[in-house]
């Protein structure tokens, strides 16, 4: 979002102020705004796997919409409570005209049961872009983790209910 600037900088929207990504993420968190990452092919490939999912989660990323995912990274995202969504074949952020400044709405998730969701991306000055994305929660255990907000929350709930039963 900051052409010509190297490093971890972005523009905070809607004011357009340029700042470090972390600072922008904390401003969004303070305002209660969840974030979405738009990505290309094989998102997560070559990453330090668990930190590549922890970092975005800690910065308030709620979903990643990618052309495809590296297998383990997709699962790690779910483990951190981040929803992996995949563009339909032939779709991409570029082909849909998305530049990351849009406000997104995701409908039809059905607590992680849906195979596809309807996504509406609304730019500040234009018509909404609507598309369908595939939900990449691929196993029943991943669905449980996602519903609980990630593995840590899942385990803590299990421990708490075992303690109450005892």
Order of alpha helices (4+ residues) and beta strands (2+ residues): beta-beta-alpha-beta-alpha-beta-alpha-beta-beta-beta-beta-alpha-alpha
